Amino acid sequence: MDDCLNFYKCEPIAHILSHMQSYTIGQAARLLGVSPDTARRWADAGRVATHRDEAGRRLIDGRDLAAFSVEVAQNGGGGDDDVSYTSARNAFPGIVTAVKLGDVAAQVEIQAGPHRLVSLLTREAVEELGLEVGMQATARVKSTSVHIDRA
């Protein structure tokens, strides 16, 4: 049990830590549809929690960013008036904010800037992609279907 005091030697904890997604301020800004300066100001004001990596870069935990992206969207968007929200080839890069699994079907929600996209797909597809709240994903829209690509 003493080996588990070193988190990286304890396999269950190391597995969790190695799969936890974090985002730089620039990545978070792109996913939120705002400028990096706006994302930095929000972090400085304590609106979203950050931590530093070994290189000193500020990072935002994926689950924190997912919750914050929903909050920003519900409160009227990001606040950058000069940011244009476009769909390049019908692709919406964003962050997974919810995954609901049924016996056969699943529902995945992605917040892509001010856009909330919901896709119904098989549980098997969600499990194969390893989709979970806080991870980056791209919703692709064709006709009335939304397809999810793991980033």
C-alpha positions in Angstrom: 0.0 0.0 0.0 3.0 2.3 0.5 3.6 2.3 -3.2 0.2 4.0 -3.7 1.6 7.1 -1.9 3.3 7.7 -5.2 0.2 8.3 -7.4 2.0 7.2 -10.6 2.8 3.7 -9.2 -0.8 3.0 -8.1 -2.3 1.8 -11.4 -6.0 2.8 -10.8 -5.0 6.3 -9.9 -2.4 6.6 -12.7 -5.0 5.4 -15.2 -7.4 8.1 -14.1 -4.8 10.9 -14.1 -3.5 9.8 -17.6 -7.0 10.1 -19.1 -8.0 13.4 -17.5 -8.1 16.0 -20.3 -6.9 19.5 -19.7 -6.9 22.5 -22.0 -4.6 25.5 -22.5 -6.1 29.0 -22.4 -5.9 29.2 -26.2 -7.6 25.8 -26.7 -10.3 26.8 -24.2 -10.8 30.1 -26.0 -11.3 28.4 -29.3 -13.8 25.9 -27.8 -15.7 28.8 -26.1 -15.7 30.9 -29.3 -13.8 33.8 -27.7 -10.4 35.4 -27.9 -7.5 34.0 -25.8 -7.5 37.4 -24.0 -11.1 37.0 -23.0 -10.5 33.4 -21.7 -7.4 34.7 -19.8 -9.4 37.5 -18.2 -12.1 35.0 -17.1 -9.5 32.8 -15.6 -7.8 35.8 -13.8 -11.2 36.8 -12.4 -11.8 33.3 -11.1 -14.7 32.5 -13.3 -13.0 29.2 -14.4 -10.4 27.4 -12.3 -6.9 26.9 -13.7 -3.8 25.0 -12.7 -0.2 25.0 -14.0 1.6 22.1 -15.7 5.3 21.3 -15.4 6.1 23.9 -18.1 4.2 26.6 -16.2 1.3 26.8 -18.7 -2.1 27.5 -17.3 -4.5 24.6 -17.9 -8.3 24.2 -17.4 -9.6 20.7 -16.4 -12.0 19.3 -19.1 -14.9 18.9 -16.7 -14.5 22.4 -15.4 -14.4 23.8 -19.0 -17.5 21.7 -19.9 -19.5 23.2 -17.0 -18.2 26.7 -17.7 -19.0 26.5 -21.5 -22.7 25.7 -20.6 -22.7 28.6 -18.2 -21.3 31.0 -20.8 -23.8 29.8 -23.4 -26.8 30.2 -21.0 -25.7 33.7 -20.1 -25.7 35.1 -23.6 -22.5 33.9 -25.2 -18.8 34.7 -24.8 -18.7 38.4 -25.0 -16.4 38.8 -28.0 -18.4 40.8 -30.5 -15.8 40.5 -33.3 -15.7 36.7 -33.2 -17.6 35.2 -36.1 -19.3 31.9 -35.6 -19.2 29.8 -38.7 -19.4 26.2 -39.7 -16.5 25.3 -41.9 -17.8 22.4 -43.9 -20.5 21.9 -41.3 -18.0 21.0 -38.5 -18.6 22.3 -35.0 -15.5 21.8 -32.8 -16.4 21.9 -29.1 -16.4 20.2 -25.8 -18.6 17.3 -24.6 -20.9 18.6 -21.9 -23.1 15.6 -21.3 -23.2 11.9 -22.1 -26.4 9.9 -21.4 -26.2 6.1 -22.0 -29.2 3.8 -22.4 -29.2 0.1 -23.0 -28.8 0.5 -26.7 -28.9 4.3 -27.5 -27.0 7.2 -26.2 -27.2 11.0 -26.2 -24.2 13.2 -26.5 -24.2 17.0 -26.0 -21.5 19.3 -27.3 -21.1 23.0 -26.6 -19.4 24.6 -29.6 -19.0 28.3 -28.8 -22.6 29.6 -28.5 -24.0 26.4 -30.2 -25.4 23.4 -28.2 -25.5 20.3 -30.4 -27.2 17.1 -29.4 -26.6 13.8 -31.1 -28.4 10.5 -30.7 -26.2 7.5 -31.5 -25.6 4.0 -30.4 -24.2 3.2 -27.0 -21.6 1.1 -28.8 -20.4 4.2 -30.8 -20.0 6.3 -27.7 -18.0 3.6 -26.0 -15.8 3.0 -29.0 -15.0 6.7 -29.2 -14.5 6.9 -25.5 -16.6 10.0 -25.3 -16.9 11.6 -21.8 -17.7 15.0 -20.3 -14.8 17.4 -20.7 -13.2 15.9 -23.8 -12.8 17.8 -27.1 -15.0 16.5 -30.0 -16.3 17.8 -33.3 -20.0 17.6 -34.3 -20.4 17.2 -38.0 -23.9 18.0 -39.4 -25.2 16.5 -42.6 -28.8 17.0 -43.5 -30.6 16.3 -40.2 -28.0 14.1 -38.7 -25.2 15.1 -36.3 -22.1 12.9 -36.4 -19.5 13.1 -33.6 -15.7 12.9 -34.2 -13.3 12.4 -31.3 -10.6 15.0 -31.4 
